């Protein structure tokens, strides 16, 4: 019997994945790392696997992230020299499109100011700015970033995209390479959907914020480690940034005593922008296990050296 081991410390994730595997592939044995027989696993389904847990599996043939990212697996140099795959869920992509569409409309139409005014019983109609005058930048043009950029462009926004390598998208001004100035210059709202790599860590910093339009907005749907925390706090306090919407954090849940909970202009959402369904995660792992046994190309293979 083929064994899949679940390498994560999140009990809720384990409790959700096990029935999904049972429904899709009852012939599989799905175990946690501490359970007898886990050392026989051919596939590890991972979300922040405990240190050393991958190296303790002598029969392992495939490392499978249960998310779209792989940075949670650890440093590339420490991983076993095995194929690494990630999950790509069209419904997750649509969820991200919906979340970012809401975020852009929220700030373009000044709903953040309206909600603040409500607490003060202040009747003040904000100026209405046409979508084509509201400049939005999307950092990261992978599957989700492309979908977000094209959705916003179709809605009439002035959209720019930035990626490591060249991309071409209809109605989106695409930029690439290490130089960010032209991409960032004068943006009213910046969306981050980059993968987390050594090159992108703390990319949302004081230099990035200074290049945006005065009073711009930051929306981070990438990873918490993309944000230089002190720089963001300072940019909000000074008014360089009018607002920020953070969905991801270096430590999750965000500690109750963190100053960001009460920072004016900062909105916190609990890593809810989008998530792959348990059915999708399990079905893609099951399919890649079949492909592994048949010698076929694996789905959604990642490159740990690049970080995605």
Backbone torsions as a table, in degrees:
resi	resn	phi	psi	omega
1	UNK	NA	132.2	179.6
2	UNK	-75.2	139.2	-176.5
3	UNK	-114.5	134.2	170.5
4	UNK	-114.1	130.5	178.6
5	UNK	-107.5	137.2	179.3
6	UNK	-96.3	110.4	-178.0
7	UNK	-104.4	89.8	178.1
8	UNK	-161.7	156.1	176.4
9	UNK	-102.9	5.1	179.2
10	UNK	-88.3	106.3	-176.6
11	UNK	-62.1	-38.9	-178.8
12	UNK	-63.0	-37.8	178.0
13	UNK	-66.1	-43.6	178.0
14	UNK	-60.8	-45.6	-178.4
15	UNK	-64.7	-26.3	179.1
16	UNK	-86.2	-34.3	-176.5
17	UNK	-75.7	-36.9	-175.0
18	UNK	-59.0	-47.9	177.6
19	UNK	-67.1	-29.1	177.2
20	UNK	-65.3	-42.8	175.9
21	UNK	-65.6	-41.0	-178.3
22	UNK	-61.9	-36.3	-179.8
23	UNK	-73.2	-41.5	-174.8
24	UNK	-81.9	-37.5	-173.3
25	UNK	-145.6	73.6	-177.1
26	UNK	-63.0	-14.6	179.1
27	UNK	-75.8	-15.6	179.8
28	UNK	-80.0	148.7	170.4
29	UNK	-101.1	118.0	-176.9
30	UNK	-112.8	117.0	-171.6
31	UNK	-128.8	158.7	166.9
32	UNK	-88.4	163.4	-172.3
33	UNK	-60.9	-29.9	-176.4
34	UNK	-85.1	-7.7	-174.6
35	UNK	-84.1	146.3	179.4
36	UNK	-57.7	133.9	179.9
37	UNK	95.8	-9.2	-178.7
38	UNK	-63.4	-27.9	-179.5
39	UNK	-67.4	-10.9	179.0
40	UNK	-91.3	2.1	-173.5
41	UNK	-61.7	137.7	172.6
42	UNK	-92.6	-27.0	-177.3
43	UNK	-127.7	135.8	173.8
44	UNK	-111.6	119.1	175.3
45	UNK	-93.5	116.6	-163.7
46	UNK	-121.1	141.5	165.5
47	UNK	-145.7	104.1	-172.4
48	UNK	50.4	62.6	-179.7
49	UNK	-61.1	138.7	178.7
50	UNK	-56.6	148.5	-178.3
51	UNK	-54.9	129.7	177.4
52	UNK	83.0	-6.0	-175.0
53	UNK	-69.6	-35.3	178.4
54	UNK	-69.6	-39.6	-178.1
55	UNK	-69.4	-15.9	-178.1
56	UNK	-88.9	9.7	-177.3
57	UNK	-114.3	94.3	-172.5
58	UNK	-68.0	-22.5	-178.0
59	UNK	-101.4	8.2	-175.9
60	UNK	-63.6	134.4	179.5
61	UNK	-120.9	-16.2	-176.3
62	UNK	-150.6	132.1	173.4
63	UNK	-104.0	121.5	-174.5
64	UNK	-123.0	114.7	171.2
65	UNK	-67.6	147.4	175.5
66	UNK	-97.2	10.8	178.9
67	UNK	-132.0	179.6	178.5
68	UNK	-74.2	-20.4	179.9
69	UNK	-101.3	164.2	177.7
70	UNK	-126.0	1.0	-175.1
71	UNK	-63.2	-25.6	-178.9
72	UNK	-70.9	-10.7	179.1
73	UNK	-73.0	-20.6	-178.1
74	UNK	111.1	-178.4	-178.9
75	UNK	-62.9	138.5	-178.5
76	UNK	-55.9	-39.0	-175.9
77	UNK	-66.2	-21.1	-177.8
78	UNK	-92.9	-9.8	-177.3
79	UNK	-78.7	146.1	171.1
80	UNK	-58.1	148.6	-178.0
81	UNK	-78.0	75.3	-176.9
82	UNK	-134.9	160.0	175.0
83	UNK	-59.7	143.2	176.9
84	UNK	-123.2	128.6	178.7
85	UNK	-124.3	159.0	178.2
86	UNK	-128.0	174.9	-178.5
87	UNK	-102.8	131.4	173.9
88	UNK	-121.2	113.9	-175.2
89	UNK	-117.0	115.3	177.9
90	UNK	-56.3	-34.4	178.5
91	UNK	-69.6	-34.5	175.6
92	UNK	-65.3	-40.3	177.2
93	UNK	-61.5	-42.8	178.9
94	UNK	-65.4	-38.2	177.0
95	UNK	-61.2	-39.7	178.4
96	UNK	-67.4	-39.0	176.7
97	UNK	-59.0	-46.0	-178.4
98	UNK	-64.2	-42.6	-179.4
99	UNK	-63.1	-45.9	-177.7
100	UNK	-72.0	-32.0	174.9
101	UNK	-62.5	-44.4	176.5
102	UNK	-60.6	-45.4	-177.3
103	UNK	-61.1	-44.4	-178.5
104	UNK	-65.2	-46.3	178.8
105	UNK	-62.7	-39.6	-179.2
106	UNK	-55.1	-44.9	-176.6
107	UNK	-89.1	-34.6	177.0
108	UNK	-59.9	-41.5	-178.0
109	UNK	-91.9	6.5	174.3
110	UNK	62.7	33.8	176.8
111	UNK	-66.3	-26.2	176.9
112	UNK	-62.8	-40.0	179.2
113	UNK	-71.6	-37.8	178.7
114	UNK	-62.4	-43.5	-180.0
115	UNK	-66.2	-37.4	176.8
116	UNK	-65.9	-40.1	179.0
117	UNK	-65.1	-32.4	179.4
118	UNK	-60.4	-37.4	179.7
119	UNK	-65.6	-21.3	-179.5
120	UNK	-103.3	5.9	-175.9
121	UNK	53.3	40.3	-177.6
122	UNK	-105.4	123.2	176.7
123	UNK	-93.9	107.4	-178.2
124	UNK	-146.8	112.4	-177.6
125	UNK	-81.9	121.1	-179.1
126	UNK	-75.6	157.0	176.1
127	UNK	-66.0	144.7	179.7
128	UNK	-97.8	124.5	-177.4
129	UNK	-111.1	124.4	-179.9
130	UNK	-61.4	148.7	-178.4
131	UNK	-57.9	-37.2	-175.4
132	UNK	-70.5	-12.6	176.8
133	UNK	-96.8	-5.1	-177.2
134	UNK	-98.5	111.0	-172.5
135	UNK	-90.1	119.7	-176.7
136	UNK	-117.0	133.7	175.2
137	UNK	-113.8	138.9	177.5
138	UNK	-117.9	114.2	177.0
139	UNK	-90.9	118.7	-178.0
140	UNK	102.5	105.1	-177.7
141	UNK	-112.8	50.5	169.5
142	UNK	-79.7	-158.8	-178.0
143	UNK	-56.1	-47.7	-178.1
144	UNK	-73.9	-44.1	-178.0
145	UNK	-61.2	-41.9	177.5
146	UNK	-61.5	-44.2	-178.6
147	UNK	-63.9	-41.5	179.3
148	UNK	-65.1	-47.4	-178.0
149	UNK	-61.5	-43.1	-178.4
150	UNK	-70.8	-34.9	177.4
151	UNK	-64.1	-43.4	-179.0
152	UNK	-69.5	-38.1	177.4
153	UNK	-63.6	-40.5	179.5
154	UNK	-65.2	-26.6	178.4
155	UNK	-83.0	-1.8	174.7
156	UNK	102.6	1.6	-179.8
157	UNK	-76.0	154.5	173.7
158	UNK	-84.2	102.8	-168.7
159	UNK	-111.7	133.5	170.1
160	UNK	-117.5	149.9	176.1
161	UNK	-127.8	149.3	177.8
162	UNK	-133.3	136.2	179.4
163	UNK	-145.8	166.5	179.5
164	UNK	-67.1	-40.5	-179.3
165	UNK	-115.8	161.9	-175.5
166	UNK	-61.7	141.4	174.4
167	UNK	-136.3	154.6	174.6
168	UNK	-129.5	122.4	179.5
169	UNK	-133.6	136.9	-179.8
170	UNK	-61.1	132.1	175.8
171	UNK	65.7	13.6	177.5
172	UNK	-121.2	128.6	176.2
173	UNK	-80.5	106.9	-172.4
174	UNK	-95.5	135.2	177.9
175	UNK	-124.7	155.7	178.1
176	UNK	-153.9	169.8	177.7
177	UNK	92.9	179.4	-173.1
178	UNK	-72.2	-19.5	-177.4
179	UNK	-84.5	119.7	-176.1
180	UNK	-104.7	-10.3	-169.5
181	UNK	-57.2	-50.5	-177.8
182	UNK	-63.4	-36.5	179.2
183	UNK	-66.7	-45.4	-173.3
184	UNK	-79.5	-26.6	-167.8
185	UNK	-54.9	117.5	173.6
186	UNK	76.3	9.6	179.1
187	UNK	-63.9	139.7	175.2
188	UNK	-84.6	-28.0	-179.3
189	UNK	-149.6	132.7	-179.3
190	UNK	-116.4	123.1	175.0
191	UNK	-103.3	130.0	175.8
192	UNK	-108.5	120.0	174.3
193	UNK	-130.3	29.1	-178.9
194	UNK	-72.3	152.4	166.6
195	UNK	-71.9	154.7	178.5
196	UNK	-88.0	117.6	176.9
197	UNK	-136.1	169.0	175.2
198	UNK	-55.8	-32.0	-178.6
199	UNK	-75.5	-23.6	-176.9
200	UNK	-104.2	-5.7	177.9
201	UNK	-62.0	131.1	179.5
202	UNK	61.7	27.4	178.2
203	UNK	-70.4	-20.8	176.1
204	UNK	-92.0	85.2	-171.8
205	UNK	-131.1	-174.1	-174.2
206	UNK	-62.3	-33.8	178.4
207	UNK	-66.4	-43.4	177.2
208	UNK	-61.6	-47.7	-177.5
209	UNK	-63.0	-38.0	-177.7
210	UNK	-66.0	-25.0	-178.7
211	UNK	-80.1	-17.7	-179.2
212	UNK	-76.5	168.6	173.9
213	UNK	-61.9	143.4	175.6
214	UNK	-55.6	133.5	-178.8
215	UNK	76.8	23.5	179.4
216	UNK	-73.2	175.6	-178.2
217	UNK	-122.9	139.7	174.2
218	UNK	-108.7	132.8	173.4
219	UNK	-124.3	115.2	-177.8
220	UNK	-108.5	110.8	174.5
221	UNK	-115.6	13.2	-179.4
222	UNK	-87.0	-98.5	177.4
223	UNK	-139.3	153.3	-178.8
224	UNK	-60.0	-32.9	-177.5
225	UNK	-71.4	-7.0	173.8
226	UNK	-70.5	-21.8	-173.1
227	UNK	-95.9	127.9	167.0
228	UNK	-79.6	104.2	-166.0
229	UNK	-59.7	-46.7	-178.6
230	UNK	-65.4	-35.7	179.7
231	UNK	-66.7	-39.6	178.8
232	UNK	-66.7	-44.8	179.0
233	UNK	-58.8	-43.4	-179.7
234	UNK	-66.7	-39.1	-178.6
235	UNK	-66.9	-36.0	176.6
236	UNK	-71.3	-41.6	-178.4
237	UNK	-65.4	-34.8	-177.1
238	UNK	-83.8	-16.9	-175.4
239	UNK	90.4	-1.0	174.0
240	UNK	-55.6	-41.0	169.5
241	UNK	-106.8	130.1	175.5
242	UNK	-71.7	-36.1	-175.0
243	UNK	-161.2	164.4	172.8
244	UNK	-144.9	142.8	175.3
245	UNK	-120.2	115.2	-177.3
246	UNK	-113.6	125.3	178.0
247	UNK	-108.8	-11.9	-176.0
248	UNK	-133.2	149.9	-173.1
249	UNK	-143.8	153.5	179.8
250	UNK	-63.3	-36.6	174.3
251	UNK	-118.8	122.3	178.9
252	UNK	-125.2	135.3	-5.0
253	UNK	-62.6	154.8	174.9
254	UNK	-64.3	127.7	-176.7
255	UNK	-57.2	142.0	-177.2
256	UNK	-59.0	-25.8	-178.1
257	UNK	-93.2	8.7	-178.9
258	UNK	-70.0	137.7	-176.2
259	UNK	-63.4	-22.7	-177.8
260	UNK	-65.7	-24.1	179.3
261	UNK	-58.7	-30.2	-174.0
262	UNK	-118.8	18.6	-178.7
263	UNK	-79.5	122.0	178.0
264	UNK	-58.2	134.8	178.7
265	UNK	87.2	-5.9	-176.4
266	UNK	-106.7	125.7	176.5
267	UNK	-108.9	132.5	-178.4
268	UNK	-113.4	127.7	170.5
269	UNK	-120.1	145.9	-168.5
270	UNK	-84.9	63.9	178.6
271	UNK	49.8	53.1	-173.1
272	UNK	-118.4	4.8	-175.5
273	UNK	-53.9	-44.5	176.7
274	UNK	-172.4	156.2	178.5
275	UNK	-152.5	145.8	175.8
276	UNK	-69.4	144.7	177.7
277	UNK	-74.5	154.2	178.8
278	UNK	-61.7	-36.4	178.6
279	UNK	-62.6	-43.1	-179.7
280	UNK	-66.1	-44.7	179.4
281	UNK	-57.6	-52.1	-177.3
282	UNK	-63.7	-41.2	-176.7
283	UNK	-67.4	-36.8	179.2
284	UNK	-71.5	-34.8	176.6
285	UNK	-68.5	-42.5	178.2
286	UNK	-61.6	-43.5	179.4
287	UNK	-64.6	-40.7	179.0
288	UNK	-69.4	-30.7	174.2
289	UNK	-65.7	-41.7	176.0
290	UNK	-61.0	-44.9	179.8
291	UNK	-64.5	-37.0	178.5
292	UNK	-60.5	-42.9	-178.9
293	UNK	-72.1	-30.4	-177.0
294	UNK	-93.2	-4.7	179.4
295	UNK	79.8	14.8	179.1
296	UNK	-84.1	162.9	177.4
297	UNK	-63.4	138.6	-178.7
298	UNK	-79.9	149.4	177.6
299	UNK	-79.3	139.9	170.1
300	UNK	54.3	45.6	178.5
301	UNK	-71.7	138.0	-178.1
302	UNK	-109.4	165.8	178.2
303	UNK	-116.9	102.4	-178.0
304	UNK	-58.0	-30.8	179.8
305	UNK	-64.8	-32.0	177.0
306	UNK	-87.4	-24.6	-179.9
307	UNK	94.2	8.4	178.4
308	UNK	-162.8	NA	NA
